[in-house]
Amino acid sequence: MIYTTELSHEGHSRRFILGEAPLGGWELRVEEDQAVVSRVRYTDWHRVERALGAIARRVSELEAGGWTIANRSSLIAHRSSLITNRYPSTTLRVVPSNVEGRIVESELSIQGFGISD
């Protein structure tokens, strides 16, 4: 899994899960009380970033409604360590993005290597 956020409220749960799709690209799955209510496959990372922004907004809405984060994990930051280990001369920084007043780390900038991810 690349990203997972699970929230709980009054015995109910919501999970937002982003992982690699079996046939390439990424799959975003939304679960409510263990049932999959949405499953989308993306082949363009920029669309994944937009979807993560929408998830961040939805998580904020749920928190405002009394939901609490039960579990959150992200390997997006782990990607940066994999790149710097392979290309030691690169400098990576996570650029915070403002999503409706909330700072979300969603952009990975690779400097010194001539690409941006």
Summary of the structure (lengths in Angstrom):
residues: 117
radius of gyration: 15.5
end to end distance: 18.4
largest distance: 49.4
contacts: 307
relative contact order: 0.17
helix: 26%
strand: 49%
